[in-house]
Amino acid sequence: MMLEDFGFTKGINEVVGITFGDWINTAPLGVIVEDPKGRIARVRVYPSHTRENLKRGILYVNVINDPVVFAVSAFDDLKEDWFESLNPPIIKNSLAWCKFEAKLKGDFAELKLIEGGVVRRDLRAVNRGFNAIIEALVHATRLKENPSLIEKVRYYSEIVRKCGSERELRALEVMWEYLKRNGVWYLRD
Ligand SMILES: Cc1cc2nc3c(=O)[nH]c(=O)nc-3n(C[C@H](O)[C@H](O)[C@H](O)COP(=O)(O)O)c2cc1C
């Protein structure tokens, strides 16, 4: 068993992290891989619920290409009805799931793959709208620390509008609804 078996490549792999505290916590995370033929990875973890839960030593991730799942989990936790299985936790439409042993070290968690499964395979052409919604969301989750990132959120939103499928457009709506609800309402989308 190696990281590559579950779709990981060298570089930063954007996935949805799932941790257990008093509830199921979900958040997009970038899993950093140097050797996809191995089992070791790491992830930078900013202060968050994910970081708190990682103190328990386990991180699940789902490899998934549904932009709405990225958008909702970036700002909220996915409720149980978003899952097709809770043990192991698998969000509906996920392609693969992995369980990692996690050890916090400074700003990072060191990860060791201990279990995983491929749930389904998907055929899909590259869509710039998907890539752009991921960029928009990354910047949107850092707006509190750096409000000037709103310019990038707007820039990538335009690409999503131009290139995205209805799923990317729905994810865009989820993001802007959240930003407006949470005090970025005065910013035009
Ligand atoms: C595509 C994407 C990748 C992200 N990668 C990371 C990451 O590697 N580390 C991190 O701490 N936050 C990352 N974030 C931000 C968290 O998902 C975000 O702060 C989330 O709200 C944390 O939720 P939580 O408090 O429920 O853990 C990423 C966000 C997106 C959209």
The ligand as a Gaussian input file, in Angstrom:
#p B3LYP/6-31G(d) Opt

LIG

0 1
 C       -8.247000      23.954000      -1.130000
 C       -7.980000      24.342000       0.296000
 C       -6.838000      23.873000       0.922000
 C       -6.572000      24.191000       2.260000
 N       -5.445000      23.685000       2.842000
 C       -5.212000      23.931000       4.166000
 C       -4.060000      23.372000       4.804000
 O       -3.253000      22.662000       4.201000
 N       -3.899000      23.630000       6.124000
 C       -4.786000      24.394000       6.838000
 O       -4.580000      24.577000       8.040000
 N       -5.874000      24.955000       6.249000
 C       -6.101000      24.730000       4.933000
 N       -7.203000      25.276000       4.330000
 C       -8.112000      26.111000       5.127000
 C       -9.057000      25.298000       6.001000
 O       -9.767000      24.351000       5.251000
 C      -10.060000      26.261000       6.652000
 O       -9.363000      27.165000       7.463000
 C      -11.149000      25.572000       7.457000
 O      -12.130000      26.535000       7.773000
 C      -10.673000      24.963000       8.764000
 O      -11.823000      24.381000       9.352000
 P      -11.873000      23.780000      10.824000
 O      -11.723000      24.943000      11.821000
 O      -13.214000      23.142000      10.875000
 O      -10.753000      22.815000      10.953000
 C       -7.471000      25.011000       2.983000
 C       -8.621000      25.481000       2.346000
 C       -8.872000      25.176000       1.022000
 C      -10.121000      25.690000       0.375000

